[in-house]
Amino acid sequence: MNLIENADLVRQQVETVRNKANRQDQVNVIAVTKYVDVATTEALVKTGIQHIGENRVDKFLEKYQALKEYELTWHLIGSLQRRKVKDVINFVDYFHALDSVKLAQEIQKRAEHPIKCFLQVNISGEESKHGFAPDELDDVLAEIAQLDKIEIVGLMTMAPFEASQEELQDIFSKTHQLQKQLEKKQLKNMPFSELSMGMSRDFEVAIANGATYVRIGTSFFK
């Protein structure tokens, strides 16, 4: 494993796809460090990585505390149990998996400042995936609009692991269309300007379909 070479390759791949798609906006690479220790995460940070993503509260807090000396942006990307919100939410820069109104209400209760959240949507309809169905969103957003500690910056979705290229294209393009529709509504505290989708296996398709944050783990640590 050569972190410097891998990080350079990821950056090159992201830029290549971004340019091919004629994207003028920025694509932020989140390094998903859930399978590596603090030392390896720190070594990756030293290659220039600025966004760190964790999906478990305990691992998030461990690395957050250990790497405080660095100016990093911290992403909690996994499902969050309501009972753990109080432990972590005020250390999070972006929360990528807001998947229920009750969770939003718990964040409202525990947050000391507005929290940037991605609304998780289940575009594929896969039963094992968390997230709101698109036809639920009008009612959901009406409820979340009452919560001043929640800022909905965009949408997050995950494609099925076994999805074909055609299925990936369909899921990511539909998510992008939905994000643009919501952005146009100009809802208070809900800019919907961002799109979190794409991982090591499918980030190129995601970027081609408007992803502004991609969550990459395996490609850094292979």
Secondary structure, DSSP 4 states (H G I P E B T S, - for coil): --HHHHHHHHHHHHHHHHHHTT--S--EEEEE-TTS-HHHHHHHHTTT--EEEESSHHHHHHHHHHTTTS--EEEE-S---GGGHHHHGGG-SEEEEE--HHHHHHHHHH-SS-EEEEEEB-SS--TTS-SB-GGGHHHHHHHHTT-TTEEEEEEE----TT--HHHHHHHHHHHHHHHHHHHHT-BTTB---EEE---TTTHHHHHHTT-SEEEE-HHHH-
